Amino acid sequence: MTGGGDGMTIANGTLWQDRAGNPVHCHGGGIIREGPYYYWFGENRQGKTRVSCYRSANLTEWEYRGDVLTLDSPFRPIDVRTDPRLITDDETGTGANIERPKVVKNPFTGKYVMWMHWENGKDYSAARCAVASCDTIDGAYIYHGSFNPAGHMSRDCTLFVDDDGTAYFISAARDNADLHIYRLSEDYLSIDEHVKTLWPGQYREAPAMFKRNGVYFLVTSGCTGWEPNQGKYAYAEQITGRWSKLYDFGGPTTFDTQPAYILPIQSGDRMDYLYLGDRWDPSDYHRSSYALLPLAFPDDRTLALEWADFVKIGSGSIETWNDADVCALWRIRTRSHRYLTAYPGGEAGLTAARLSYSVRSQLWKIEPGNGEGYVRIRNAACGRFLQPSPDGGAKAILAERSGRDDQEWRLEEDEDGLFIISRLTGQALTVSGTPGNPRGFEISLAGRSEKHGQRFLIVNHYGAAQTG
């Protein structure tokens, strides 16, 4: 985050730092307003820490306030059968994994209540929720244990408090196939009732709910592990009533983010809504970053999200703009979420690797060819161009620029993605093999087929897809 005129500028997709210059570890979290400050709670997997808190007066300069939940947090049971463990293996000191923590203030008790996703630290077999509370917003939270709400599995989750103070816990159930909505008790510490199941069998996670002009919105992601996917939203006039179908928002990878929270903020005479998303780095969790983006509402039941490299929140206004050079860079992804990557060290080879935002050799420039709709595909790290092997083999390689047709490609689109077709051979770029290969996946050319390894998504970091 950097300074900018009369406000501060948010640099989306970068590694944010707090006021002390340390990385902000507040993943899968949520933000609430208390007095002059915004308080951001999120997961922090360093040492015994599980949930950290930061605060800011302007949403750009974040002050680290402490670790509000750790493996050593005190335990106090509540009136449900709960598991008291945060340390799940006394011999090894293994602790529970805590994900998606959300904090709200209970207007009836004055307490701050946190709900979260709890796992045993080894796998995702437990699928439990957990509860903690505190008398002060950024103090040491008392842990109240974990359980399966109303006997159901519970994974990605969020909290929502309605205008009348009724609180709801929303979480993924049945191995993520369903989303459940639970009404909480008046003290927000337990489940009163399972009131709604949304989109059974649709496999949605990362829920975030908000209300605007009397209409409830819920944004979610698909289930692709740490890899980004198409975000969707729905709306309803009543939480327990009929919800709309799911609509796409935010591009085919939701700008390489996953929903975490929707924050209403007062901007002059109007209310704005900011989308907080996690940009998970599948190759290095601790390099995961964030995006804070304004939502747009063409009407009361439609929302839209556009990417912005930079966002400045001023007095009564929100400005956004992009870096044209960065927006011209693309990633080329298979349907199995492997990304076309140049070998390091100037070699001419290619592989398909797991997404990593710190690996520049996964970035490509799509440049015009010699006409007739053909393009050249140049690696941003080494500057070499994609072409068939000159020895007549079936491999695809990288080579220095030439004026020949062998470096030109045609992008052909069907409902499952893009074929990348060589102008020279008429064959399709193909990814095959297994991750166990020392060089990863093989990148070759083959006749066009129905193989998934020939379908690609070419997308830049702000979510625009390259089409045929």
C-alpha positions, 0 to 999 in steps of 0.5 A, a space after each residue: 500500500 502506498 501513499 496517494 494525494 489526500 488518501 492512501 492507495 491500495 495496491 491489489 494483488 501485492 503482498 500487503 505490509 502493516 505499519 511496522 513493515 511486516 507482511 499482513 497475515 489475515 487470510 480468509 477474514 472479515 472486517 468490522 467497524 468500531 468507532 473510528 477504526 476498521 478491525 480486520 480478523 483473519 487466519 495466521 498460520 505462524 507458530 501457535 497463532 491461529 487468528 490475528 487482528 489488525 486495525 486501520 482508520 482508512 482501510 489502507 494503513 493497517 496496524 497489527 493489534 495482536 494474535 487474538 486466538 492461539 493454541 494457548 487460548 483459554 477454554 470455557 465451554 458453552 451449553 452445547 457438547 463441544 470439543 475443547 481441543 486447540 492442540 490436537 496432539 499433545 505429543 507433537 504439539 500439533 494444533 487445530 487448523 482455523 480457517 475463515 474466522 469472522 467476528 461480529 458484535 452482539 448488540 444485546 450482550 456487548 460481547 464480540 463473538 467469533 465463528 470459524 472453521 475447525 480442522 484437526 491439523 492433519 486433514 479435513 475429516 472433522 469439518 467442524 465449526 468453532 466459537 470464541 468470544 471477548 469483552 473487547 474487540 481486539 483482546 484475548 478471545 476465550 475459546 468455547 470449543 468446536 462441534 458439528 452444527 445441528 449434526 452437519 459437516 461445516 467447512 468454509 463459513 461466514 457470519 451475518 447480522 440482520 438489521 434486527 440483530 438476528 445473527 446467522 452462520 452460513 457454512 458449507 456442508 455435506 463435503 461442500 455440496 450444500 450451503 447451510 444457513 443457521 440462525 444463532 442463539 440470542 447470545 450468538 454462541 450456539 445454533 438455534 436452528 438450521 433454517 435453509 439449505 442453498 443449492 444442494 449439490 452445487 458445491 459452493 464455498 467461501 460464502 460472504 453475505 450482505 444486505 443492500 436496499 432490503 435485498 440479501 446477497 450471497 457471493 461464493 466460489 466454486 470448489 477447486 482447492 487453492 486454485 481460483 475459479 468463477 465466482 457466483 452470486 445470488 439474491 433473495 428478499 428473505 434469508 429463509 425464502 426463495 433464493 435466485 439462481 447463481 450468476 457469474 461475477 468477476 471474470 472466469 477466475 474472479 480476478 484470481 481471488 476467492 471471496 472473503 468478506 463484503 464490507 459496507 462503508 459510508 462514502 459521503 451521502 451514499 453507501 459503498 460496498 467493498 469486496 475483500 478477496 484472498 489471492 491464494 498462492 497455491 505454491 506458497 501459502 505465506 505469500 498469499 495476498 489480497 484484493 479490495 475492490 468496489 462492487 457496482 450495482 446496475 440495479 437492486 438485484 444485480 452486482 458487478 465486480 471489475 478489477 483495479 490494480 489500484 484503489 484509493 478511498 477518499 472522502 466521499 469517493 473511490 478512485 480506481 485505475 490499472 497498470 497497462 503494462 501489467 494488464 498485458 500479461 497473461 497466464 495459460 491454464 489447463 482445465 486441470 489447473 496447471 499453468 504453462 511455464 518456461 524452464 528457468 535458466 534460459 532453457 528452451 523447454 516448457 512444462 505445466 506447473 502449479 500456479 505461483 504468483 512469484 514465478 514470472 515464467 508463468 506470464 506470457 504476452 499475446 502479440 499480433 502475428 502476420 495477420 489472418 487472426 494469428 498471434 505470437 505467444 512470448 514468455 515474459 521472463 525469457 522473452 522467447 516465443 512458443 513454437 513447434 520443435 524445428 527437428 520435426 518432433 512433436 514437442 513445443 519449445 521456446 525460441 528467439 524471435 523469427 519472421 517465420 510462420 512457425 511462431 504463429 498460433 490460432 486460438 480456436 474457442 469451444 464451450 470447454 476452452 481454447 485450442 492453441 493451434 500451430 499455423 505451421 503444423 495445424 496441430 494443437 498444443 497439448 499438455 500430458 503427463 504426471 506431476 511425478 515426472 522430474 520435468 513435470 508435464 510434457 508439452 507437445 503437439 497433437 491432432 485436435 481431439 477431445 482431450 482436456 489437455 488441449 483446452 486452455 483458459 488464457 486469462 490476465 490477472 484482472 480476469 479478462 479471458 482471451 477468446 478465439 
